[in-house]
Amino acid sequence: MSNSYNKWFHPYKPAKAYQKKVAYFSMEFGIDQGLKIYSGGLGFLAGSHMRSAFELKQNMIGIGMLWKFGYYDQGRNSDQTLRTNFLEKNYSFLEDSGLEVEVTINENHAVKVRAMVLKPEIFGTVPLYLLTTDVEGNDFLSRTITDHLYDNNSFTRISQNIVLGIGGAKIVQALGGADIYHLNEGHALPALYYLRNIGITKDKFRFTTHTPEKAGNTEREGNLLNKSGFFGRILPEEQLHKEVVGYGVLNYTVSALRLSKRSNAVSKLHAKVAQGMWKDFDGISDIIPITNSQNQAFWQDKPLKAAWEKHNKKGFIARKKLLKSQLFEQVLDQTGKIFNPDVITIVWARRFAQYKRADLILRDLERFERLASSTKYPIQLIWAGKPYPKDAYAVDLFNHLVRYSKDKKNIAILTGYEIALSKKLKTGSDIWLNTPRITREASGTSGMTAAMNGSLNLSINDGWIPEFAVNGKNGFILPEANPESSEWDQDNFDSNNLYDVLENKVLPMYYEQEEKWMEMVFKGIEGVIPKFSSKRMAKEYYTKLYK
């Protein structure tokens, strides 16, 4: 290993407040449209964190995975339904760090892991070490471990956990070690076991939990993980018994909470939900709230920002119309529909998880179609998002919306929901629609970047929203359904309120009270900046989580 590479590649001397060396492990990073190693919100969050850590001169590095095929490229079949394309990615701007380590998978199978580095000058982030097993000397199967983000094969996923966790920890050790090892979600859990094995104590371990959803709190059979090399060594039966919960199952979140000195949830409400979820498990760390945020410099349109700072409503409106027109070029290109920048544009864009309810606005179809065909208050509606390719419900829902919208002039569903399209949707929308079942959305950062760009949140009062929203002042918040009621009743309650708010508040204000609308837009920006910009978040990680 060359000594010239044995450094963290920071182009600056870390600021006094941020001297602690932090290694931040994440399965995905949404850094730039051109680096496709993310799937959605978790990646967008991690990317904003790495940008703000750089801006604040924090002594941090990111540890991630160099996904050969990314998540997937979202295309269309001949009938416009969802098509998942897997295209090999190549990045000339990544450099070989010169660091290569070995991990052991499946009892005695050695796999080489090489770290490519994304240097700070490329995209304005702290250094990122991206791990790949597509390395000469590995057999074919080993080389495919880092092919697909969120691979559907269970054993491949376990192997990915080992590569990110143990491989990543070994890379950090080769760089001289860290003061804090921070896991962004449980994917890199093997890191904590490996580090514990070599004598590093839990006061250096931190964990962020991101979701109350079962799918986001992985559980796997303990014996399988033990044979696979998940713990960095084969645990004796007695030791394994201490790690598992229930019927021999290891819960990644419970283990990370137990192994870490301190943990955090990603909004104040989520902290309460998470504390309630895990309170019955012994030995877990405190779960404090550090609300997710996004990077203002990256996500906010600069001319919109300038108009807002000068309180120039006329200039803001003119810029917004131009941005809407740019978004509508995408609509025309993909769907053959011409949208009008003078018409209110509602966007629902995020992961197609079932609890997020992409189709809630269609629940009472007769009422929705009356709304959608109004000539007094015309609307335009856009959906976008990537279903997980093996989630049949999500794919079917996406395809249902494709078929439903096909012959509707003012309704479109777009493919290619990545950073570039996400920016266009946030700058080009008037209303950002957020409809999760209440208490199920841990944070939901897309609404923050929408608000930065003058798109008003029309939202369930969940995740980060209670910390931000003043109903009727900086957004439109729906009455709260009873989370204990049936899903059927919740959906009826929420959809009826959604129609009421649209018909009686949103549309009349947009078309008849421009001054009041713009006052709300500006209040929305004021409410989100700086409180929900990731500089605040990155500071809080040092002052609250890493202390």
C-alpha positions in Angstrom: 0.0 0.0 0.0 1.4 3.4 -1.0 1.9 5.8 1.9 0.9 8.7 -0.4 -2.7 7.3 -0.3 -2.8 6.8 3.5 -4.8 10.0 4.2 -8.3 11.3 4.1 -7.8 13.5 1.1 -9.2 16.6 2.8 -8.2 19.8 1.0 -8.5 21.7 4.2 -7.5 21.7 7.8 -10.6 20.6 9.8 -12.4 23.4 11.6 -11.8 23.6 15.4 -15.4 22.5 16.2 -15.2 19.4 13.9 -11.8 17.8 14.8 -13.2 14.4 15.5 -12.4 11.9 12.7 -15.8 10.5 11.6 -16.3 7.6 9.2 -19.9 7.7 7.9 -21.2 4.4 6.4 -24.1 4.4 4.0 -25.4 1.9 1.4 -26.2 4.8 -1.0 -25.1 8.4 -1.6 -27.1 10.8 -3.8 -24.2 13.1 -4.7 -24.9 14.1 -8.3 -27.0 13.0 -11.2 -23.9 11.6 -12.9 -23.0 9.3 -10.0 -25.8 6.7 -9.9 -25.2 4.9 -6.6 -28.5 5.9 -4.9 -32.1 4.9 -5.1 -34.0 7.6 -3.2 -34.3 9.6 0.0 -31.7 7.8 2.1 -29.1 8.5 -0.6 -30.3 12.2 -1.1 -30.0 12.7 2.6 -26.5 11.2 2.7 -25.4 13.2 -0.3 -26.5 16.5 1.3 -24.7 15.5 4.5 -21.5 15.0 2.7 -21.8 18.3 0.9 -22.5 20.2 4.1 -19.7 18.4 6.0 -17.4 19.7 3.2 -18.8 23.3 3.5 -18.3 23.3 7.3 -14.8 21.7 7.0 -15.7 18.7 9.1 -13.1 15.9 9.6 -15.4 13.3 8.0 -15.2 10.7 5.2 -18.0 8.7 3.6 -17.8 4.9 3.1 -20.1 3.6 0.4 -20.4 1.1 -2.4 -19.6 1.5 -6.1 -22.6 -0.1 -7.6 -21.7 -1.4 -11.1 -25.3 -1.1 -12.4 -26.6 1.4 -9.9 -30.1 0.9 -8.7 -31.8 0.7 -12.1 -32.5 2.9 -15.1 -36.2 3.6 -15.3 -37.6 3.2 -18.8 -40.8 2.1 -20.5 -42.1 -0.9 -22.3 -43.8 -0.5 -25.7 -47.1 0.2 -23.9 -45.4 2.8 -21.7 -45.5 0.6 -18.5 -42.4 0.4 -16.3 -39.3 -1.2 -17.7 -36.2 -1.7 -15.5 -32.9 -1.4 -17.4 -29.6 -2.4 -15.9 -26.7 -0.6 -17.6 -23.1 -0.8 -16.6 -21.8 2.5 -15.2 -18.3 3.9 -15.6 -16.9 6.9 -13.8 -13.7 8.5 -15.1 -13.6 10.9 -12.2 -13.1 8.3 -9.5 -9.5 7.4 -8.5 -8.1 4.2 -7.3 -7.2 4.9 -3.6 -4.5 2.2 -3.6 -6.3 0.5 -0.7 -7.4 -3.1 -1.0 -8.6 -5.4 1.8 -10.1 -8.9 2.2 -13.3 -10.0 3.8 -14.3 -13.6 4.4 -17.7 -14.7 3.2 -19.4 -18.1 3.7 -17.0 -19.4 6.3 -13.7 -19.4 4.4 -14.2 -17.7 1.1 -11.8 -14.7 0.7 -13.1 -11.7 -1.3 -11.0 -8.8 -2.3 -12.5 -5.3 -1.7 -11.0 -2.3 -3.4 -11.7 1.3 -2.5 -12.1 4.0 -5.2 -12.1 7.5 -4.0 -14.3 10.5 -4.9 -12.1 13.5 -4.1 -13.7 16.7 -2.7 -12.9 18.9 -5.7 -15.2 16.8 -8.0 -18.6 17.6 -6.5 -17.9 19.5 -3.3 -18.2 16.7 -0.8 -15.9 15.3 1.9 -13.9 12.4 0.5 -16.0 9.3 -0.3 -14.4 5.8 -0.4 -16.6 3.6 -2.7 -16.0 -0.1 -2.4 -16.0 -2.6 -5.2 -15.5 -6.4 -5.4 -15.2 -6.2 -9.3 -11.5 -6.8 -8.7 -9.0 -9.0 -10.5 -8.4 -12.2 -8.5 -12.0 -12.5 -7.3 -14.1 -15.3 -8.8 -17.2 -14.4 -10.9 -19.7 -14.6 -8.1 -17.6 -12.5 -5.8 -17.2 -9.8 -8.5 -21.0 -9.5 -8.7 -21.5 -8.6 -5.1 -21.3 -4.9 -5.8 -23.4 -5.1 -9.0 -26.9 -4.1 -7.8 -28.0 -1.7 -5.1 -30.6 -3.6 -3.0 -30.1 -6.9 -4.8 -33.1 -9.1 -4.4 -31.1 -12.2 -3.5 -30.8 -12.7 0.3 -27.3 -14.1 0.3 -26.1 -11.4 -2.0 -27.6 -8.8 0.3 -25.8 -10.3 3.3 -22.5 -10.3 1.3 -23.1 -6.6 0.5 -23.6 -5.9 4.3 -20.2 -7.7 4.9 -18.4 -5.8 2.1 -19.7 -2.4 3.2 -19.4 -3.1 7.0 -16.2 -5.2 7.4 -14.6 -4.1 4.1 -15.4 -0.5 4.9 -14.1 -0.8 8.5 -10.8 -2.3 7.3 -10.4 0.6 4.8 -10.9 3.1 7.6 -8.4 1.2 9.7 -5.9 1.4 6.8 -6.5 5.1 6.8 -5.5 5.3 10.4 -8.8 4.7 12.1 -11.6 7.0 13.2 -12.8 8.6 16.4 -16.4 7.9 15.5 -17.9 5.1 13.3 -21.4 6.3 12.2 -23.9 3.9 10.5 -26.5 5.6 8.4 -29.1 2.8 8.7 -28.3 -0.8 9.5 -26.8 -2.0 6.2 -23.2 -1.7 7.4 -23.9 -3.5 10.8 -21.0 -6.0 10.4 -18.6 -3.0 10.8 -19.6 -2.7 14.5 -19.1 -6.5 15.1 -15.7 -6.5 13.3 -14.5 -3.4 15.2 -15.7 -4.8 18.5 -13.7 -8.0 17.7 -10.5 -6.0 17.4 -11.0 -4.1 20.6 -12.7 -0.9 19.6 -15.3 0.0 22.2 -18.9 1.1 21.7 -18.2 4.7 22.8 -17.0 5.2 19.2 -20.2 3.8 17.6 -23.2 5.8 16.4 -26.3 4.8 14.5 -29.1 6.5 12.6 -32.4 4.8 12.2 -34.5 6.0 9.3 -37.8 4.2 9.2 -40.5 2.6 11.2 -41.3 0.3 8.2 -40.6 -3.4 8.7 -38.8 -3.6 5.3 -36.3 -1.0 6.5 -35.5 -2.9 9.7 -34.0 -6.0 8.3 -34.3 -9.3 10.1 -32.3 -12.4 9.1 -31.8 -15.9 10.6 -28.9 -15.7 13.0 -27.3 -19.1 12.1 -27.3 -18.1 8.4 -25.6 -14.8 9.2 -23.0 -16.6 11.4 -22.1 -19.0 8.6 -21.9 -16.2 6.1 -19.2 -14.3 8.0 -21.5 -11.4 9.1 -19.9 -11.1 12.6 -16.3 -11.1 11.3 -15.7 -14.4 13.0 -17.9 -17.5 13.8 -19.7 -16.8 17.0 -20.1 -19.7 19.5 -23.7 -20.7 20.1 -23.9 -18.9 23.4 -22.7 -15.7 22.0 -25.0 -15.9 19.0 -27.9 -16.4 21.3 -27.2 -13.0 22.9 -27.3 -11.3 19.5 -30.6 -12.6 18.3 -34.1 -11.7 19.2 -37.2 -13.9 19.2 -36.8 -17.2 17.3 -33.2 -17.1 16.5 -33.6 -13.9 14.3 -31.1 -11.0 14.2 -32.8 -7.6 13.8 -30.3 -5.2 12.3 -31.8 -2.2 14.0 -31.9 -3.8 17.5 -28.3 -4.9 17.1 -27.1 -1.5 15.9 -29.0 0.2 18.8 -27.4 -2.2 21.3 -23.9 -1.9 19.9 -23.9 2.0 19.6 -23.2 4.4 22.4 -25.8 6.9 21.0 -28.4 6.7 18.2 -30.7 9.1 16.5 -34.0 9.2 14.7 -34.6 11.6 11.8 -37.4 13.9 13.1 -38.8 14.7 16.5 -42.0 12.7 15.8 -39.9 9.8 14.5 -37.8 9.8 17.7 -41.0 9.2 19.7 -42.2 6.5 17.3 -38.7 4.8 17.4 -38.5 4.9 21.2 -41.9 3.3 21.3 -40.9 0.6 18.8 -37.8 -0.5 20.5 -38.4 0.2 24.2 -39.0 -3.5 25.1 -35.5 -4.5 23.9 -32.9 -4.4 26.6 -29.5 -2.7 26.2 -30.4 -0.3 23.5 -28.9 3.2 23.3 -30.7 6.5 23.7 -32.5 7.6 20.5 -32.3 11.3 20.1 -34.0 13.4 17.3 -31.8 15.0 14.7 -34.2 16.0 11.9 -33.1 15.2 8.4 -32.3 18.2 6.1 -31.1 19.0 2.6 -28.3 21.0 1.1 -29.6 24.5 0.2 -26.7 25.4 -2.2 -27.3 22.2 -4.2 -31.1 22.1 -4.3 -32.3 25.7 -4.3 -32.6 27.5 -7.6 -30.3 30.5 -7.4 -32.6 33.1 -9.2 -35.5 32.0 -7.1 -33.3 32.5 -4.0 -32.3 36.0 -5.2 -35.9 37.0 -5.8 -36.9 35.7 -2.4 -34.1 37.5 -0.6 -35.2 40.8 -2.2 -38.9 40.0 -1.6 -39.3 40.5 -5.3 -42.6 38.7 -5.9 -42.9 39.7 -9.5 -39.4 38.4 -10.3 -40.1 35.2 -8.4 -43.3 34.5 -10.3 -41.5 35.1 -13.7 -38.7 32.7 -12.7 -41.2 30.1 -11.5 -43.1 30.2 -14.8 -39.8 29.7 -16.7 -39.0 26.7 -14.4 -42.4 25.3 -14.9 -41.9 25.6 -18.7 -38.6 23.7 -18.4 -40.4 20.9 -16.5 -43.1 20.8 -19.0 -40.6 20.1 -21.8 -39.9 16.8 -19.9 -43.7 16.2 -19.8 -44.0 16.8 -23.5 -41.0 14.7 -24.4 -42.1 11.7 -22.3 -45.9 11.8 -22.7 -46.8 14.0 -25.7 -48.8 16.4 -23.5 -48.5 20.2 -23.5 -48.9 21.6 -20.0 -49.6 25.3 -19.3 -47.3 27.3 -17.0 -50.3 29.4 -15.9 -52.1 26.3 -14.5 -51.5 25.1 -10.9 -49.2 22.1 -11.0 -49.4 19.4 -8.3 -46.6 16.9 -8.0 -46.4 13.6 -6.1 -42.8 12.3 -6.5 -41.0 9.9 -4.2 -40.5 6.1 -3.7 -43.5 4.1 -4.6 -43.8 2.5 -1.2 -47.3 1.3 -0.3 -47.6 3.4 2.8 -46.8 6.6 0.8 -50.2 6.1 -1.1 -49.4 7.5 -4.5 -53.0 7.0 -5.6 -54.7 8.5 -2.6 -55.9 11.4 -4.7 -57.8 8.9 -7.0 -59.6 7.2 -4.1 -63.0 8.9 -4.9 -62.6 8.8 -8.7 -65.8 10.7 -9.4 -64.8 13.6 -7.1 -61.2 13.7 -8.4 -62.4 13.8 -12.1 -64.7 16.7 -11.3 -61.7 18.4 -9.8 -59.4 17.5 -12.7 -61.9 18.7 -15.4 -62.8 22.1 -13.8 -62.5 25.0 -16.2 -62.8 27.5 -13.3 -59.9 26.1 -11.4 -57.9 23.9 -13.8 -55.2 21.7 -12.4 -52.2 19.7 -13.7 -50.9 16.6 -11.9 -47.6 14.9 -12.3 -46.5 11.6 -10.7 -42.9 10.4 -10.6 -40.9 7.8 -8.6 -39.1 4.5 -8.8 -40.9 1.4 -7.5 -38.5 -1.3 -6.1 -38.4 -3.6 -9.2 -39.4 -6.7 -7.2 -42.2 -5.0 -5.3 -45.2 -6.3 -7.3 -47.7 -3.9 -5.6 -45.5 -0.8 -6.3 -44.9 -1.8 -10.0 -48.6 -2.5 -10.5 -49.5 0.8 -9.0 -47.1 2.6 -11.2 -48.4 0.9 -14.3 -52.0 1.6 -13.2 -51.2 5.3 -13.1 -49.5 5.1 -16.5 -52.7 3.5 -18.0 -55.0 5.9 -16.1 -53.2 9.0 -17.2 -52.6 8.0 -20.8 -55.6 9.7 -22.3 -55.8 12.6 -19.8 -54.4 15.9 -21.2 -53.5 17.4 -17.8 -52.2 14.3 -16.0 -48.7 12.7 -16.5 -46.5 10.1 -15.0 -42.8 10.6 -15.6 -39.9 8.0 -15.6 -36.3 8.6 -14.7 -36.9 9.9 -11.2 -33.3 10.7 -10.2 -31.6 13.9 -9.0 -32.0 15.9 -12.2 -35.7 15.2 -12.6 -36.2 15.6 -8.8 -34.8 19.1 -9.1 -37.0 19.9 -12.1 -40.1 18.7 -10.3 -39.3 20.7 -7.2 -38.6 23.9 -9.0 -41.5 23.5 -11.5 -44.3 22.5 -9.1 -46.7 24.8 -7.2 -47.9 22.1 -4.8 -45.8 19.3 -3.4 -48.2 16.5 -2.4 -47.3 14.2 0.5 -49.8 11.5 1.5 -48.2 8.8 3.8 -50.2 7.0 6.4 -49.6 9.0 9.6 -46.7 7.9 11.8 -45.2 5.9 9.0 -43.1 8.6 7.4 -40.0 9.1 9.5 -38.9 12.3 7.9 -39.7 12.9 4.2 -37.1 15.4 3.0 -38.4 16.0 -0.5 -40.9 18.5 0.9 -38.0 20.6 2.2 -36.3 21.0 -1.1 -39.7 21.7 -2.7 -40.4 24.5 -0.2 -36.9 26.0 -0.9 -38.1 26.4 -4.5 -41.5 27.9 -3.8 -43.6 24.8 -4.0 -46.1 24.7 -1.1 -46.4 21.5 0.9 -49.9 19.9 0.8 -49.2 17.2 3.4 -50.3 14.7 6.0 -48.9 16.0 9.4 -46.2 13.4 9.6 -42.4 13.2 9.7 -40.7 16.6 9.6 -43.9 18.5 8.8 -45.0 19.1 12.4 -41.7 20.9 13.0 -42.2 23.1 10.0 -45.8 23.7 9.1 -48.1 26.4 10.2 -51.3 25.5 8.4 -52.5 28.1 6.0 -49.4 30.2 6.6 -46.5 28.3 5.0 -48.3 25.1 3.7 -51.5 23.2 3.7 -51.8 20.5 6.4 -54.5 17.8 6.4 -56.4 17.0 9.6 -54.8 14.0 11.4 -56.4 10.6 10.9 -56.4 8.2 13.9 -53.4 5.9 13.3 -55.2 3.2 15.3 -58.2 3.1 12.8 -58.3 0.7 9.9 -56.3 1.5 6.8 -59.6 1.7 4.9 -60.9 4.3 7.3 -57.7 6.3 7.3 -57.7 6.4 3.5 -61.3 7.6 3.4 -60.6 10.2 6.0 -57.4 11.5 4.4 -58.7 11.5 0.8 -61.9 13.4 1.8 -59.9 16.0 3.6 -57.5 16.2 0.6 -60.3 17.0 -1.8 -61.8 19.5 0.7 -58.5 21.4 1.1 -57.9 21.4 -2.6 -61.4 22.6 -3.5 -61.9 25.2 -0.7 -58.4 26.5 0.0 -55.6 25.6 -2.4 -57.3 26.3 -5.8 -59.3 29.5 -4.8 -56.1 31.0 -3.3 -53.9 30.2 -6.3 -56.3 31.6 -8.8 -57.9 34.5 -6.9 -55.5 35.6 -4.2 -52.0 35.8 -5.8 -50.7 38.2 -3.1 -51.7 35.7 -0.3 -50.3 32.8 -2.3 -46.9 34.5 -2.7 -46.9 35.4 1.0 -47.3 31.7 1.8 -44.6 30.8 -0.7 -42.1 33.2 0.9 -43.1 32.0 4.4 -42.5 28.5 3.2 -38.9 29.4 2.2 -38.3 31.2 5.5 -39.6 28.2 7.5 -37.3 25.8 5.7 -34.1 27.9 5.6 -31.9 27.6 7.6 -33.7 25.2 10.0 -34.0 22.4 7.4 -30.8 23.0 5.6 -28.2 20.3 6.1 -25.6 22.7 7.5 -27.7 22.7 10.7 -28.0 18.9 10.5 -24.3 18.4 10.0 -23.5 20.7 13.0 -26.0 18.8 15.2 -24.4 15.5 14.4 -21.1 16.8 15.9 -22.7 18.6 18.8 -25.4 16.1 19.8 -24.5 12.6 18.4 -20.7 12.6 18.3 -20.1 14.4 21.6 
